[in-house]
Amino acid sequence: MPVHDAALLLLGHGSTLNADSSAPTYQHAEEIRRRGLFAEVHVAFWKEEPNFRQALRQTRRRRVYAVPNFISSGYFTEQVIPRELGLTGAITQVGDQEIIYCDPVGLHPAMTEALLQRAQGVVEKSGETIPAPARTACLFICGHGTSFNDNSTKIIHEQAAEIRRRGLYADCQPVLMEQTPFVKDWRTLTPCPDVIVVPFFISDGLHSFEDIPVLLGLTHNMREKSFQNPHHEIGRRLWYATAIGTDAFIADVILAQVEQAAKSAGEISPAAETSPATIEVELEQFLKCGPLPGKIGQVILRPGFELRHQDDADEGPDALQSLRSLEELRQWIRLDSAGDFRPLRAAPNLQRGWLYRATDWAGLHAALDYLYPAELANWLLWKEGRLPLTPWRETAERQTGRFRIVREMDENALAELVATNCEPGCLKRRLWSPAGQSVKSSGGEIPLLCPEACNFLVGKAREKLKGPETE
């Protein structure tokens, strides 16, 4: 299903607390990129970099298919993403780009079969059996639940109703973390002796991997003690599966959502197929004209599309771990040397000891976007005097839901927040007001730029006013 000269943009939630939250979105993007169906494939996140506001800067393609890697239509897909990307409907003209906004992956009909397969698989893998599930077993489809948008739980109720209609289990019910019916009440919601819980989540992040097992009573703390399927409790058995969105078939669901949206949008016009010079073309021109090795953040760029940590400049190739794919690079850079998650890619704690060689300029662009998301795009816009800068007050006023409180932060508190978090913890040059910084770079260096307060800092602002958050 080649889509001419178009780009694919996958939009996920991400997390500043859990390294696994964004993994499925990256994995599906890597699989689709491997198939060569789009001119470019990019990702963006609500909680991680690149954020939604920077999403469209990553490509100059005239047509971009934006697919929310979310389970339901609700708060994020109907309010947050359209607001951050500037979308007004299914097809939006944003500058020179035509953005085709697709349905979330969780709305695709194939998700019903995926839920059933996940439920069957977790039982089979346990080594125990349910001889007559249509008489003795209840399947719970577990979601998050939110008061921000009523549509957020609609698909979970619909999936449970469809599975009930098929009669494969004695019962099938929706359960939620933060709304009724609560997942913690599973014992009283069904009398069935056999219970299967499938989390209708995109990733095995904090909620599905840590919070729900505690709510089910499988463990008091997943980090201290795990559990074994099935969990036995007073004559009953409970199986808990992994999140549905981690399944490899989601890549096909994403493509199906694009195909459906493409039919509604029609063919790309000949004018739209002609895109301006790509980011990798400008990167090639810069590196061919400037002194080598080039530099970006803590990474140096050498001939042959080679990347390595600046502290390993003098090391021979045999002394470094050779990373052979974008997936291996992603796995390496997501943690620091102590094994802690790096939610902020521009933090000065990139592990050394590795070497990565891309195969071409497009591959080099993709690798640099993994290392420092959207920074190539920001740098090119800045050189042209077109990088939009967003002052803190505007960023704060844009926040909704539980982050609305950051609107109350005054300039003194903001200055303290920046001094505590930005100054020692980020390599970017802050351009937004108040107290923007000047940009200095030597020949062959691509500076890291911060055109607006990132979501990591917004989270720290909320934490400063409200206390530590959980996602």
C-alpha positions as CSV (number, residue, x, y, z in Angstrom):
1,M,0.0,0.0,0.0
2,P,2.5,2.7,-1.0
3,V,1.2,6.1,-0.3
4,H,3.0,8.1,-3.0
5,D,5.1,10.9,-1.4
6,A,3.3,11.0,1.9
7,A,4.6,10.8,5.4
8,L,3.1,8.7,8.3
9,L,3.0,10.2,11.8
10,L,2.2,8.0,14.7
11,L,0.9,9.8,17.8
12,G,1.3,8.1,21.2
13,H,0.9,9.0,24.8
14,G,4.4,8.3,26.2
15,S,5.5,8.8,29.8
16,T,8.1,10.7,31.9
17,L,8.1,7.9,34.4
18,N,8.0,4.6,32.4
19,A,10.5,3.6,29.7
20,D,8.1,1.1,28.2
21,S,5.1,3.4,27.5
22,S,6.4,4.7,24.1
23,A,7.9,1.4,23.0
24,P,4.9,0.0,21.1
25,T,4.6,3.2,19.1
26,Y,8.2,3.1,18.2
27,Q,8.0,-0.6,17.3
28,H,5.1,-0.2,15.0
29,A,6.8,2.8,13.3
30,E,9.9,0.7,12.8
31,E,8.0,-2.1,11.3
32,I,6.1,0.1,8.9
33,R,9.3,2.0,8.0
34,R,10.9,-1.4,7.2
35,R,8.1,-2.2,4.7
36,G,8.9,1.0,2.7
37,L,5.3,2.0,2.3
38,F,5.7,5.7,3.1
39,A,8.3,8.3,2.1
40,E,8.9,9.0,5.8
41,V,7.6,7.6,9.1
42,H,7.8,9.6,12.3
43,V,6.5,9.5,15.9
44,A,5.4,12.1,18.4
45,F,4.1,11.9,22.0
46,W,2.1,13.8,24.6
47,K,4.5,13.1,27.4
48,E,7.8,12.5,25.6
49,E,9.8,14.0,22.8
50,P,9.1,14.9,20.1
51,N,5.9,16.4,21.5
52,F,2.8,17.0,19.5
53,R,3.6,20.6,18.9
54,Q,6.8,19.6,17.1
55,A,5.3,16.6,15.3
56,L,4.7,18.2,11.9
57,R,8.1,19.9,11.8
58,Q,9.8,16.5,11.4
59,T,8.7,16.2,7.7
60,R,8.3,18.5,4.8
61,R,6.1,16.1,2.8
62,R,3.0,17.8,1.5
63,R,0.6,15.1,2.7
64,V,0.9,13.6,6.2
65,Y,-1.3,10.8,7.6
66,A,-1.6,11.2,11.4
67,V,-2.7,8.1,13.2
68,P,-3.4,8.2,17.0
69,N,-2.0,5.1,18.6
70,F,-4.7,5.3,21.2
71,I,-7.4,2.8,22.2
72,S,-10.4,5.1,22.0
73,S,-11.8,8.4,20.7
74,G,-11.8,10.7,23.7
75,Y,-9.9,13.4,25.5
76,F,-6.6,13.0,23.7
77,T,-7.8,12.2,20.2
78,E,-10.7,14.7,20.1
79,Q,-9.2,17.5,22.1
80,V,-5.5,17.4,22.8
81,I,-4.1,16.2,19.5
82,P,-6.3,18.5,17.3
83,R,-5.4,21.4,19.5
84,E,-1.6,20.7,19.5
85,L,-1.4,20.0,15.8
86,G,-3.8,22.7,14.7
87,L,-6.3,20.3,13.2
88,T,-9.9,21.3,12.4
89,G,-11.3,18.0,11.0
90,A,-10.5,14.9,9.1
91,I,-8.5,16.9,6.5
92,T,-6.7,20.1,7.5
93,Q,-4.4,22.4,5.6
94,V,-1.6,23.4,8.0
95,G,0.7,25.7,6.1
96,D,1.8,23.9,3.0
97,Q,0.9,20.5,4.4
98,E,-2.3,18.5,4.1
99,I,-2.9,16.6,7.3
100,I,-5.2,13.5,7.1
101,Y,-6.3,12.7,10.6
102,C,-7.1,9.0,10.9
103,D,-9.2,7.1,13.4
104,P,-7.4,5.7,16.6
105,V,-6.1,2.2,16.2
106,G,-8.4,0.9,19.0
107,L,-11.6,1.6,17.0
108,H,-10.7,-0.9,14.3
109,P,-13.0,-4.0,14.2
110,A,-9.9,-6.3,14.3
111,M,-9.4,-5.3,17.9
112,T,-12.2,-7.7,19.0
113,E,-10.3,-10.7,17.6
114,A,-7.1,-9.4,19.2
115,L,-8.8,-9.2,22.6
116,L,-10.1,-12.8,22.3
117,Q,-6.7,-14.1,21.2
118,R,-5.0,-12.3,24.1
119,A,-7.4,-13.9,26.5
120,Q,-7.0,-17.3,25.1
121,G,-3.2,-16.9,24.9
122,V,-2.7,-16.0,28.5
123,V,-4.6,-19.1,29.7
124,E,-2.7,-21.4,27.3
125,K,0.6,-20.0,28.4
126,S,-0.1,-20.6,32.1
127,G,-0.3,-24.3,31.6
128,E,-3.7,-24.5,33.2
129,T,-7.0,-24.8,31.3
130,I,-10.6,-23.7,31.5
131,P,-12.6,-26.7,30.3
132,A,-15.9,-24.8,29.7
133,P,-15.3,-21.0,29.5
134,A,-18.9,-20.5,28.2
135,R,-20.1,-21.8,31.6
136,T,-17.5,-20.9,34.1
137,A,-15.4,-17.9,32.9
138,C,-15.8,-14.2,32.9
139,L,-13.7,-12.0,30.6
140,F,-13.0,-8.4,31.8
141,I,-11.9,-5.8,29.3
142,C,-10.0,-3.2,31.4
143,G,-9.6,0.4,30.5
144,H,-8.6,3.6,32.1
145,G,-11.7,5.8,32.4
146,T,-11.7,9.5,32.6
147,S,-14.1,12.4,33.3
148,F,-12.6,14.6,30.6
149,N,-14.5,12.9,27.8
150,D,-17.4,10.5,27.7
151,N,-16.2,8.8,24.5
152,S,-13.1,7.5,26.2
153,T,-14.9,4.4,27.6
154,K,-17.4,3.9,24.8
155,I,-15.2,1.5,22.8
156,I,-14.5,-0.6,25.9
157,H,-18.3,-1.1,26.5
158,E,-18.8,-1.9,22.8
159,Q,-16.1,-4.5,22.8
160,A,-17.5,-6.2,25.9
161,A,-21.0,-6.2,24.4
162,E,-19.7,-7.8,21.1
163,I,-17.8,-10.5,23.0
164,R,-20.9,-11.2,25.2
165,R,-23.0,-11.5,22.0
166,R,-20.7,-14.3,20.7
167,G,-21.3,-16.4,23.8
168,L,-17.7,-17.6,24.1
169,Y,-17.6,-16.8,27.9
170,A,-20.2,-17.0,30.6
171,D,-19.9,-13.2,30.8
172,C,-17.8,-10.3,29.5
173,Q,-17.8,-7.0,31.2
174,P,-15.9,-3.6,30.9
175,V,-14.0,-2.5,34.0
176,L,-12.1,0.7,34.6
177,M,-9.4,2.1,36.8
178,E,-10.9,5.5,37.6
179,Q,-14.6,5.1,36.9
180,T,-17.3,2.6,37.6
181,P,-17.4,-0.3,37.2
182,F,-14.0,-0.4,39.0
183,V,-11.5,-3.1,38.2
184,K,-10.7,-3.4,41.9
185,D,-14.3,-4.7,42.5
186,W,-13.8,-7.7,40.2
187,R,-14.6,-10.2,43.0
188,T,-18.2,-8.8,43.4
189,L,-18.8,-8.1,39.7
190,T,-18.9,-11.7,38.7
191,P,-19.6,-15.1,40.5
192,C,-17.6,-17.0,37.9
193,P,-14.8,-19.1,39.3
194,D,-12.5,-18.4,36.3
195,V,-11.7,-14.8,35.5
196,I,-9.5,-13.3,32.7
197,V,-8.5,-9.7,32.6
198,V,-7.2,-8.2,29.4
199,P,-5.9,-4.6,29.6
200,F,-7.3,-2.6,26.7
201,F,-4.2,-0.4,26.7
202,I,-1.6,0.5,24.1
203,S,1.4,-0.3,26.2
204,D,2.6,-2.1,29.3
205,G,3.2,1.1,31.1
206,L,2.6,2.2,34.6
207,H,-1.2,1.6,34.5
208,S,-1.3,-1.8,32.9
209,F,2.0,-3.2,34.2
210,E,2.0,-1.8,37.7
211,D,-1.3,-0.2,38.8
212,I,-3.8,-2.7,37.6
213,P,-2.1,-5.8,39.2
214,V,-2.2,-3.9,42.5
215,L,-5.9,-3.1,42.0
216,L,-6.7,-6.7,41.2
217,G,-4.9,-7.8,44.4
218,L,-2.3,-9.8,42.6
219,T,0.6,-8.0,44.3
220,H,1.2,-5.1,46.6
221,N,3.9,-3.7,44.4
222,M,5.0,-5.0,41.0
223,R,8.5,-3.7,41.4
224,E,9.0,-5.6,44.6
225,K,7.1,-8.8,43.8
226,S,5.5,-10.0,40.6
227,F,2.7,-12.6,40.3
228,Q,2.1,-15.8,38.4
229,N,-0.8,-16.7,36.1
230,P,-3.3,-17.9,37.2
231,H,-3.7,-16.2,40.6
232,H,-5.5,-18.5,43.0
233,E,-7.9,-17.0,45.5
234,I,-10.5,-18.9,47.6
235,G,-11.5,-21.4,45.0
236,R,-11.2,-18.9,42.1
237,R,-8.6,-18.4,39.4
238,L,-7.6,-15.1,37.7
239,W,-5.4,-14.6,34.7
240,Y,-4.0,-11.2,33.8
241,A,-2.8,-10.6,30.3
242,T,-0.4,-8.0,28.8
243,A,-1.6,-4.8,27.0
244,I,-3.3,-5.4,23.7
245,G,-1.4,-2.6,21.9
246,T,1.9,-4.4,22.2
247,D,0.8,-7.0,19.6
248,A,2.8,-6.9,16.3
249,F,-0.5,-7.0,14.3
250,I,-1.1,-3.3,15.4
251,A,1.1,-2.3,12.5
252,D,-1.4,-3.7,10.1
253,V,-4.3,-2.0,12.0
254,I,-2.4,1.3,11.6
255,L,-2.1,0.8,7.9
256,A,-5.8,-0.2,7.7
257,Q,-6.8,3.1,9.3
258,V,-4.6,5.0,6.9
259,E,-6.1,3.1,3.9
260,Q,-9.6,4.0,5.1
261,A,-8.7,7.7,5.6
262,A,-7.0,7.8,2.2
263,K,-10.1,6.6,0.4
264,S,-12.0,9.5,2.0
265,A,-9.3,12.0,1.2
266,G,-8.8,11.0,-2.4
267,E,-5.5,11.0,-4.4
268,I,-2.7,13.4,-3.7
269,S,-2.7,16.2,-6.3
270,P,0.3,16.4,-8.6
271,A,1.3,19.7,-6.9
272,A,1.0,18.2,-3.4
273,E,3.3,15.3,-4.5
274,T,6.1,17.7,-5.1
275,S,7.6,18.4,-1.7
276,P,10.4,20.9,-0.9
277,A,13.9,19.7,-0.1
278,T,13.7,17.1,2.6
279,I,15.5,17.5,6.0
280,E,18.0,14.8,5.1
281,V,19.0,16.7,1.9
282,E,19.7,19.8,4.0
283,L,21.6,17.7,6.5
284,E,23.7,16.2,3.7
285,Q,24.6,19.7,2.4
286,F,25.5,20.9,5.8
287,L,27.8,18.0,6.6
288,K,29.5,18.0,3.2
289,C,30.3,21.7,3.4
290,G,31.3,21.9,7.1
291,P,34.2,20.5,9.0
292,L,34.0,16.9,10.2
293,P,33.4,15.4,12.6
294,G,30.1,17.2,13.0
295,K,28.5,17.5,16.5
296,I,25.0,17.5,17.9
297,G,24.5,17.4,21.7
298,Q,26.8,14.7,23.0
299,V,27.1,12.9,19.7
300,I,29.6,13.3,16.9
301,L,29.0,12.6,13.3
302,R,31.7,11.1,11.1
303,P,31.9,10.1,7.4
304,G,30.1,6.9,6.5
305,F,27.0,8.0,8.4
306,E,28.7,7.1,11.7
307,L,27.5,8.3,15.1
308,R,29.1,7.8,18.4
309,H,29.3,9.5,21.8
310,Q,31.7,12.5,22.0
311,D,33.7,10.9,24.8
312,D,34.4,7.9,22.5
313,A,36.0,10.0,19.8
314,D,39.4,8.3,20.0
315,E,38.1,4.8,20.6
316,G,38.6,2.1,17.9
317,P,35.5,0.5,16.5
318,D,36.3,-2.8,18.2
319,A,36.1,-1.1,21.6
320,L,32.5,0.0,21.1
321,Q,29.2,-1.8,21.0
322,S,28.0,-1.8,17.4
323,L,24.3,-1.0,17.3
324,R,22.9,-2.5,14.1
325,S,19.3,-1.1,13.9
326,L,17.2,1.8,15.1
327,E,15.6,-0.5,17.6
328,E,19.0,-1.3,19.1
329,L,19.9,2.4,19.2
330,R,16.5,3.2,20.9
331,Q,17.1,0.5,23.5
332,W,20.5,1.9,24.2
333,I,19.7,5.5,24.6
334,R,16.5,5.2,26.7
335,L,18.4,4.5,29.9
336,D,21.4,6.2,31.5
337,S,24.5,4.5,32.8
338,A,22.7,3.8,36.1
339,G,19.8,2.0,34.4
340,D,17.3,4.9,35.0
341,F,14.9,6.1,32.3
342,R,15.9,9.1,30.3
343,P,12.5,10.9,29.6
344,L,14.5,14.0,28.4
345,R,16.7,13.1,25.5
346,A,18.7,16.3,25.7
347,A,19.7,15.6,29.3
348,P,23.6,15.4,29.5
349,N,23.5,11.7,30.6
350,L,23.7,9.9,27.3
351,Q,25.5,6.6,27.8
352,R,28.8,6.2,25.9
353,G,30.4,3.0,24.6
354,W,28.4,2.6,21.4
355,L,28.7,3.1,17.6
356,Y,25.9,3.3,15.0
357,R,26.2,3.5,11.3
358,A,23.2,4.4,9.2
359,T,22.9,3.2,5.6
360,D,22.0,6.5,4.0
361,W,21.0,10.1,4.7
362,A,17.4,9.2,5.5
363,G,18.7,6.6,8.0
364,L,21.0,9.2,9.5
365,H,18.1,11.6,9.9
366,A,16.0,8.9,11.6
367,A,18.8,8.1,14.0
368,L,19.4,11.7,14.9
369,D,15.7,12.1,15.6
370,Y,15.9,9.1,18.0
371,L,18.8,10.7,19.8
372,Y,17.5,14.3,19.8
373,P,13.9,14.3,18.6
374,A,12.9,17.1,16.1
375,E,16.1,19.0,16.7
376,L,17.2,18.8,13.1
377,A,13.9,20.4,12.1
378,N,14.1,23.0,14.8
379,W,17.6,23.9,13.8
380,L,16.8,24.3,10.1
381,L,13.8,26.5,10.9
382,W,15.9,28.6,13.2
383,K,18.5,29.1,10.5
384,E,15.8,30.4,8.2
385,G,14.3,32.6,10.9
386,R,11.1,30.6,10.9
387,L,11.3,28.7,14.2
388,P,8.1,29.6,16.2
389,L,8.9,30.6,19.8
390,T,6.2,30.1,22.5
391,P,6.5,32.1,25.7
392,W,5.8,30.3,29.0
393,R,2.5,32.1,29.6
394,E,1.1,30.9,26.3
395,T,2.2,27.3,26.9
396,A,0.7,27.4,30.4
397,E,-2.6,28.8,29.1
398,R,-2.8,25.9,26.6
399,Q,-2.8,23.3,29.4
400,T,-6.0,21.6,30.3
401,G,-7.3,18.9,32.6
402,R,-5.0,18.2,35.6
403,F,-2.2,20.4,34.1
404,R,-4.4,23.5,34.1
405,I,-2.9,24.3,37.5
406,V,0.4,25.4,35.9
407,R,-1.4,28.6,34.8
408,E,-1.0,29.7,38.4
409,M,2.8,29.7,38.4
410,D,4.2,33.2,38.7
411,E,7.5,34.3,37.1
412,N,9.5,33.9,40.3
413,A,8.4,30.3,40.7
414,L,9.1,29.7,37.0
415,A,12.6,31.2,37.3
416,E,13.3,28.8,40.2
417,L,11.9,25.9,38.2
418,V,14.1,26.7,35.2
419,A,17.2,27.1,37.4
420,T,16.5,23.7,39.1
421,N,15.6,21.7,36.1
422,C,16.7,23.3,32.8
423,E,20.1,24.8,33.7
424,P,21.8,21.7,35.0
425,G,19.6,19.0,33.3
426,C,19.3,19.9,29.6
427,L,21.7,20.7,26.8
428,K,19.2,22.8,24.8
429,R,19.5,26.5,24.5
430,R,16.2,28.0,25.8
431,L,14.7,30.4,23.4
432,W,11.3,31.1,24.9
433,S,10.6,33.9,27.3
434,P,11.1,34.9,30.0
435,A,15.0,34.6,30.2
436,G,15.7,33.2,26.7
437,Q,19.3,32.3,26.0
438,S,21.6,33.2,23.1
439,V,22.6,30.4,20.6
440,K,26.3,29.8,20.1
441,S,27.7,27.0,18.0
442,S,31.0,26.3,16.3
443,G,31.5,25.2,12.7
444,G,30.0,21.7,12.1
445,E,27.9,21.9,15.2
446,I,24.1,21.6,15.2
447,P,22.8,23.3,18.3
448,L,20.0,21.9,20.4
449,L,17.2,24.4,20.6
450,C,14.3,24.8,23.0
451,P,11.5,26.9,21.3
452,E,9.0,26.3,24.1
453,A,8.7,24.8,27.5
454,C,8.6,21.0,27.0
455,N,6.1,18.7,28.5
456,F,8.7,17.4,30.9
457,L,9.0,20.9,32.4
458,V,5.2,21.4,32.4
459,G,5.1,18.2,34.4
460,K,7.7,19.6,36.8
461,A,5.7,22.8,37.1
462,R,2.6,20.8,38.1
463,E,4.6,18.8,40.6
464,K,6.0,22.0,42.1
465,L,2.4,23.3,42.6
466,K,0.5,20.2,43.3
467,G,3.0,17.5,44.4
468,P,4.4,14.4,42.5
469,E,2.2,13.1,39.8
470,T,1.4,9.6,38.5
471,E,0.5,9.0,34.9
